[in-house]
């Protein structure tokens, strides 16, 4: 049966109409999706992109707190290379990040394994461990300042009363006392969040795979190393990235507990940026240091995510 020219034209028009209708539907879906995400985009633009652009612009100026800023190009970045205090603070920040991240995972992972099974007792334990997370870092730091006070605190008088020490001791008088006290405080404060993240990953491991491995004779350690850990790559990457990023930006606990002391030995990168910006009023130089710290943090986070990337993501 032959098709006339008129019938072919009608069929072609129908195909074109269906194509236009499909494009209009896709356009409407795209516009609707854009409207749904527009509040999040607005927040990112207002609270991240605009401040980031402002900081980058300020970093190219000598920007005093009072008076007119003066454009100096890359002088702030050149000056940074001879700022030994900044590099010392950055080195200490990296060292603190490594130590505190290991400590957090050393506490959070066993806790996650312990409370992953849903029952009433574990619900209580989860709540108890997670409670410090809801306390602000400033409030937690002030609480530990009181706990570590030589005369009116808890640790020093309790140790003397129990006969552990002969007299009162000041944890804030030495570098080791300050550093490890802050490490313990941060682990107490943040391990609950890491525990919840890791517990979610543990609960996402299929139980039938673990049971099949157990039936095949795999020990508990072999099941953990060969099955559980590989399937938790994404969860571990998330928890590790959050921990490292938060530790690299540490400020509150060092500002309130040690004030960078003793002898500036616990001065972090953010603390030094704060000092340059709001104590010495070198806002342009502080902005340049902030941009450099942001770049370092992006590099570290990218390396972490690549090293912990799930092989399935590369397909």
One Martini backbone bead per residue (centre of mass of N, CA, C, O) as a GRO file, in nm:
protein
  315
    1UNK     BB    1   0.094   0.036   0.025
    2UNK     BB    2   0.070   0.363  -0.045
    3UNK     BB    3   0.200   0.692   0.026
    4UNK     BB    4   0.105   0.994   0.035
    5UNK     BB    5   0.203   1.317   0.053
    6UNK     BB    6  -0.005   1.406   0.266
    7UNK     BB    7   0.047   1.181   0.473
    8UNK     BB    8   0.348   1.249   0.518
    9UNK     BB    9   0.303   1.536   0.621
   10UNK     BB   10   0.130   1.458   0.864
   11UNK     BB   11   0.340   1.276   0.999
   12UNK     BB   12   0.562   1.491   1.027
   13UNK     BB   13   0.396   1.682   1.203
   14UNK     BB   14   0.355   1.482   1.436
   15UNK     BB   15   0.653   1.446   1.507
   16UNK     BB   16   0.713   1.745   1.563
   17UNK     BB   17   0.503   1.778   1.787
   18UNK     BB   18   0.623   1.565   1.974
   19UNK     BB   19   0.899   1.702   2.001
   20UNK     BB   20   0.797   1.968   2.121
   21UNK     BB   21   0.651   1.843   2.364
   22UNK     BB   22   0.906   1.710   2.486
   23UNK     BB   23   1.067   1.975   2.522
   24UNK     BB   24   0.862   2.116   2.706
   25UNK     BB   25   0.871   1.908   2.932
   26UNK     BB   26   1.174   1.928   2.990
   27UNK     BB   27   1.168   2.231   3.054
   28UNK     BB   28   0.970   2.217   3.292
   29UNK     BB   29   1.145   2.028   3.463
   30UNK     BB   30   1.391   2.213   3.478
   31UNK     BB   31   1.249   2.456   3.608
   32UNK     BB   32   1.143   2.305   3.856
   33UNK     BB   33   1.422   2.214   3.960
   34UNK     BB   34   1.539   2.501   3.986
   35UNK     BB   35   1.331   2.601   4.195
   36UNK     BB   36   1.401   2.393   4.419
   37UNK     BB   37   1.727   2.479   4.425
   38UNK     BB   38   1.740   2.793   4.463
   39UNK     BB   39   1.783   2.825   4.771
   40UNK     BB   40   2.059   2.683   4.775
   41UNK     BB   41   2.198   2.865   4.569
   42UNK     BB   42   2.159   3.128   4.727
   43UNK     BB   43   2.321   3.044   4.977
   44UNK     BB   44   2.589   2.992   4.831
   45UNK     BB   45   2.622   3.274   4.712
   46UNK     BB   46   2.593   3.449   4.977
   47UNK     BB   47   2.780   3.250   5.188
   48UNK     BB   48   3.032   3.194   4.968
   49UNK     BB   49   3.097   3.338   4.695
   50UNK     BB   50   3.097   3.631   4.788
   51UNK     BB   51   3.302   3.606   5.025
   52UNK     BB   52   3.526   3.484   4.849
   53UNK     BB   53   3.554   3.723   4.655
   54UNK     BB   54   3.614   3.935   4.876
   55UNK     BB   55   3.871   3.798   4.987
   56UNK     BB   56   4.030   3.802   4.721
   57UNK     BB   57   4.023   4.112   4.691
   58UNK     BB   58   4.153   4.184   4.967
   59UNK     BB   59   4.429   4.028   4.914
   60UNK     BB   60   4.511   4.276   4.699
   61UNK     BB   61   4.528   4.449   4.969
   62UNK     BB   62   4.567   4.722   5.181
   63UNK     BB   63   4.345   4.658   5.466
   64UNK     BB   64   4.230   4.855   5.680
   65UNK     BB   65   4.006   4.928   5.917
   66UNK     BB   66   4.105   5.221   5.865
   67UNK     BB   67   4.052   5.345   5.570
   68UNK     BB   68   4.202   5.314   5.266
   69UNK     BB   69   4.243   5.099   5.034
   70UNK     BB   70   4.536   4.932   4.873
   71UNK     BB   71   4.671   4.833   4.588
   72UNK     BB   72   4.922   4.534   4.574
   73UNK     BB   73   4.848   4.265   4.477
   74UNK     BB   74   5.086   4.000   4.564
   75UNK     BB   75   5.223   4.090   4.837
   76UNK     BB   76   5.084   3.911   5.051
   77UNK     BB   77   5.192   3.641   4.930
   78UNK     BB   78   5.490   3.708   4.951
   79UNK     BB   79   5.494   3.760   5.260
   80UNK     BB   80   5.413   3.473   5.352
   81UNK     BB   81   5.692   3.324   5.301
   82UNK     BB   82   5.822   3.498   5.563
   83UNK     BB   83   5.605   3.366   5.765
   84UNK     BB   84   5.689   3.166   6.018
   85UNK     BB   85   5.433   3.159   6.196
   86UNK     BB   86   5.244   3.037   5.987
   87UNK     BB   87   5.405   2.772   5.931
   88UNK     BB   88   5.397   2.675   6.221
   89UNK     BB   89   5.087   2.669   6.243
   90UNK     BB   90   5.043   2.473   6.007
   91UNK     BB   91   5.209   2.239   6.120
   92UNK     BB   92   5.042   2.207   6.379
   93UNK     BB   93   4.769   2.157   6.241
   94UNK     BB   94   4.850   1.895   6.098
   95UNK     BB   95   4.930   1.739   6.349
   96UNK     BB   96   4.658   1.765   6.493
   97UNK     BB   97   4.488   1.631   6.270
   98UNK     BB   98   4.617   1.352   6.281
   99UNK     BB   99   4.575   1.288   6.582
  100UNK     BB  100   4.263   1.344   6.611
  101UNK     BB  101   4.166   1.152   6.389
  102UNK     BB  102   4.274   0.892   6.508
  103UNK     BB  103   4.128   0.919   6.781
  104UNK     BB  104   3.838   0.926   6.676
  105UNK     BB  105   3.844   0.649   6.528
  106UNK     BB  106   3.937   0.478   6.775
  107UNK     BB  107   3.654   0.538   6.915
  108UNK     BB  108   3.418   0.523   6.698
  109UNK     BB  109   3.441   0.238   6.576
  110UNK     BB  110   3.386   0.061   6.827
  111UNK     BB  111   3.116   0.198   6.890
  112UNK     BB  112   2.975   0.122   6.624
  113UNK     BB  113   3.000  -0.185   6.666
  114UNK     BB  114   2.842  -0.187   6.944
  115UNK     BB  115   2.564  -0.003   6.835
  116UNK     BB  116   2.436  -0.128   6.562
  117UNK     BB  117   2.232  -0.277   6.716
  118UNK     BB  118   1.883  -0.282   6.753
  119UNK     BB  119   1.830  -0.159   7.083
  120UNK     BB  120   1.769  -0.026   7.385
  121UNK     BB  121   2.060  -0.002   7.492
  122UNK     BB  122   2.188   0.125   7.233
  123UNK     BB  123   2.015   0.379   7.235
  124UNK     BB  124   2.140   0.491   7.491
  125UNK     BB  125   2.437   0.494   7.400
  126UNK     BB  126   2.404   0.680   7.159
  127UNK     BB  127   2.297   0.922   7.313
  128UNK     BB  128   2.534   0.957   7.512
  129UNK     BB  129   2.757   0.996   7.289
  130UNK     BB  130   2.602   1.232   7.123
  131UNK     BB  131   2.552   1.475   7.314
  132UNK     BB  132   2.821   1.651   7.276
  133UNK     BB  133   2.756   1.746   6.981
  134UNK     BB  134   2.533   1.970   7.068
  135UNK     BB  135   2.769   2.113   7.174
  136UNK     BB  136   2.941   2.374   7.161
  137UNK     BB  137   3.269   2.454   7.133
  138UNK     BB  138   3.269   2.690   7.330
  139UNK     BB  139   3.126   2.547   7.566
  140UNK     BB  140   3.322   2.307   7.588
  141UNK     BB  141   3.577   2.474   7.643
  142UNK     BB  142   3.474   2.613   7.903
  143UNK     BB  143   3.430   2.354   8.059
  144UNK     BB  144   3.738   2.264   8.045
  145UNK     BB  145   3.854   2.504   8.187
  146UNK     BB  146   3.724   2.432   8.456
  147UNK     BB  147   3.825   2.136   8.488
  148UNK     BB  148   4.147   2.249   8.467
  149UNK     BB  149   4.152   2.395   8.713
  150UNK     BB  150   4.352   2.406   8.980
  151UNK     BB  151   4.130   2.485   9.217
  152UNK     BB  152   3.812   2.485   9.077
  153UNK     BB  153   3.813   2.221   8.957
  154UNK     BB  154   3.849   1.862   8.899
  155UNK     BB  155   4.120   1.720   8.835
  156UNK     BB  156   4.323   1.829   9.044
  157UNK     BB  157   4.165   1.784   9.315
  158UNK     BB  158   4.103   1.481   9.262
  159UNK     BB  159   4.397   1.379   9.245
  160UNK     BB  160   4.471   1.473   9.530
  161UNK     BB  161   4.241   1.328   9.690
  162UNK     BB  162   4.334   1.029   9.569
  163UNK     BB  163   4.666   1.031   9.559
  164UNK     BB  164   4.800   1.069   9.270
  165UNK     BB  165   4.890   1.346   9.383
  166UNK     BB  166   5.054   1.570   9.594
  167UNK     BB  167   4.937   1.804   9.414
  168UNK     BB  168   4.876   2.051   9.228
  169UNK     BB  169   4.792   2.085   8.873
  170UNK     BB  170   4.882   2.235   8.551
  171UNK     BB  171   4.773   2.175   8.227
  172UNK     BB  172   4.843   2.481   8.104
  173UNK     BB  173   5.175   2.492   8.145
  174UNK     BB  174   5.201   2.278   7.912
  175UNK     BB  175   5.206   2.142   7.612
  176UNK     BB  176   5.107   1.852   7.671
  177UNK     BB  177   4.868   1.928   7.847
  178UNK     BB  178   4.717   2.094   7.636
  179UNK     BB  179   4.709   1.907   7.391
  180UNK     BB  180   4.576   1.647   7.528
  181UNK     BB  181   4.329   1.792   7.639
  182UNK     BB  182   4.216   1.877   7.362
  183UNK     BB  183   4.196   1.599   7.240
  184UNK     BB  184   3.994   1.486   7.445
  185UNK     BB  185   3.775   1.697   7.401
  186UNK     BB  186   3.728   1.646   7.096
  187UNK     BB  187   3.654   1.349   7.118
  188UNK     BB  188   3.413   1.391   7.309
  189UNK     BB  189   3.262   1.590   7.106
  190UNK     BB  190   3.292   1.411   6.802
  191UNK     BB  191   3.262   1.094   6.811
  192UNK     BB  192   2.952   1.067   6.779
  193UNK     BB  193   2.931   1.146   6.481
  194UNK     BB  194   3.122   0.931   6.366
  195UNK     BB  195   2.964   0.693   6.478
  196UNK     BB  196   2.703   0.737   6.313
  197UNK     BB  197   2.828   0.718   6.034
  198UNK     BB  198   2.953   0.432   6.069
  199UNK     BB  199   2.691   0.288   6.151
  200UNK     BB  200   2.550   0.331   5.881
  201UNK     BB  201   2.755   0.167   5.717
  202UNK     BB  202   2.723  -0.102   5.870
  203UNK     BB  203   2.409  -0.130   5.812
  204UNK     BB  204   2.468  -0.140   5.484
  205UNK     BB  205   2.569  -0.419   5.513
  206UNK     BB  206   2.505  -0.714   5.392
  207UNK     BB  207   2.411  -0.995   5.570
  208UNK     BB  208   2.430  -1.224   5.352
  209UNK     BB  209   2.731  -1.193   5.294
  210UNK     BB  210   2.834  -1.250   5.580
  211UNK     BB  211   2.698  -1.528   5.607
  212UNK     BB  212   2.839  -1.663   5.367
  213UNK     BB  213   3.127  -1.624   5.478
  214UNK     BB  214   3.083  -1.784   5.739
  215UNK     BB  215   3.011  -2.055   5.602
  216UNK     BB  216   3.296  -2.057   5.441
  217UNK     BB  217   3.505  -1.978   5.703
  218UNK     BB  218   3.515  -1.692   5.786
  219UNK     BB  219   3.631  -1.478   5.987
  220UNK     BB  220   3.576  -1.191   6.151
  221UNK     BB  221   3.829  -1.043   6.043
  222UNK     BB  222   3.789  -1.118   5.745
  223UNK     BB  223   3.509  -0.988   5.710
  224UNK     BB  224   3.604  -0.703   5.783
  225UNK     BB  225   3.839  -0.670   5.569
  226UNK     BB  226   3.686  -0.796   5.296
  227UNK     BB  227   3.387  -0.650   5.339
  228UNK     BB  228   3.326  -0.409   5.524
  229UNK     BB  229   3.542  -0.198   5.445
  230UNK     BB  230   3.492  -0.183   5.134
  231UNK     BB  231   3.175  -0.103   5.178
  232UNK     BB  232   3.285   0.173   5.354
  233UNK     BB  233   3.429   0.390   5.184
  234UNK     BB  234   3.227   0.627   5.173
  235UNK     BB  235   3.189   0.662   5.477
  236UNK     BB  236   3.485   0.708   5.550
  237UNK     BB  237   3.526   0.952   5.364
  238UNK     BB  238   3.325   1.135   5.504
  239UNK     BB  239   3.438   1.125   5.796
  240UNK     BB  240   3.728   1.215   5.720
  241UNK     BB  241   3.665   1.486   5.587
  242UNK     BB  242   3.523   1.617   5.829
  243UNK     BB  243   3.756   1.588   6.031
  244UNK     BB  244   3.981   1.736   5.875
  245UNK     BB  245   3.838   2.003   5.821
  246UNK     BB  246   3.779   2.072   6.121
  247UNK     BB  247   4.081   2.060   6.216
  248UNK     BB  248   4.203   2.276   6.019
  249UNK     BB  249   3.974   2.489   6.160
  250UNK     BB  250   4.085   2.531   6.430
  251UNK     BB  251   3.996   2.753   6.729
  252UNK     BB  252   3.823   2.763   6.990
  253UNK     BB  253   3.990   2.575   7.181
  254UNK     BB  254   4.258   2.747   7.161
  255UNK     BB  255   4.146   3.024   7.244
  256UNK     BB  256   4.007   2.935   7.528
  257UNK     BB  257   4.233   2.746   7.660
  258UNK     BB  258   4.541   2.861   7.545
  259UNK     BB  259   4.596   3.109   7.351
  260UNK     BB  260   4.848   2.950   7.200
  261UNK     BB  261   4.970   2.814   7.430
  262UNK     BB  262   5.277   2.787   7.516
  263UNK     BB  263   5.463   2.992   7.328
  264UNK     BB  264   5.291   2.939   7.059
  265UNK     BB  265   5.252   2.608   7.033
  266UNK     BB  266   4.910   2.634   6.983
  267UNK     BB  267   4.912   2.762   6.697
  268UNK     BB  268   4.692   2.814   6.454
  269UNK     BB  269   4.601   2.912   6.148
  270UNK     BB  270   4.335   3.054   6.227
  271UNK     BB  271   4.452   3.211   6.464
  272UNK     BB  272   4.652   3.378   6.291
  273UNK     BB  273   4.440   3.505   6.110
  274UNK     BB  274   4.289   3.644   6.338
  275UNK     BB  275   4.525   3.815   6.438
  276UNK     BB  276   4.580   3.970   6.172
  277UNK     BB  277   4.283   4.082   6.132
  278UNK     BB  278   4.172   4.154   6.462
  279UNK     BB  279   4.449   4.269   6.596
  280UNK     BB  280   4.632   4.400   6.353
  281UNK     BB  281   4.447   4.491   6.103
  282UNK     BB  282   4.521   4.280   5.847
  283UNK     BB  283   4.294   4.206   5.621
  284UNK     BB  284   4.448   4.137   5.361
  285UNK     BB  285   4.643   3.926   5.482
  286UNK     BB  286   4.426   3.744   5.604
  287UNK     BB  287   4.294   3.676   5.330
  288UNK     BB  288   4.539   3.538   5.203
  289UNK     BB  289   4.559   3.312   5.414
  290UNK     BB  290   4.275   3.199   5.362
  291UNK     BB  291   4.316   3.115   5.068
  292UNK     BB  292   4.549   2.920   5.120
  293UNK     BB  293   4.394   2.734   5.315
  294UNK     BB  294   4.176   2.654   5.113
  295UNK     BB  295   4.361   2.517   4.908
  296UNK     BB  296   4.477   2.306   5.101
  297UNK     BB  297   4.201   2.177   5.173
  298UNK     BB  298   4.122   2.090   4.887
  299UNK     BB  299   4.364   1.905   4.837
  300UNK     BB  300   4.321   1.712   5.074
  301UNK     BB  301   4.029   1.625   5.001
  302UNK     BB  302   4.094   1.514   4.718
  303UNK     BB  303   4.294   1.297   4.806
  304UNK     BB  304   4.106   1.142   4.989
  305UNK     BB  305   3.882   1.074   4.778
  306UNK     BB  306   4.073   0.918   4.586
  307UNK     BB  307   4.179   0.701   4.786
  308UNK     BB  308   3.856   0.631   4.880
  309UNK     BB  309   3.751   0.537   4.623
  310UNK     BB  310   3.522   0.368   4.467
  311UNK     BB  311   3.555   0.151   4.208
  312UNK     BB  312   3.257   0.200   4.100
  313UNK     BB  313   3.305   0.514   4.029
  314UNK     BB  314   3.505   0.455   3.768
  315UNK     BB  315   3.277   0.339   3.559
   0.00000   0.00000   0.00000
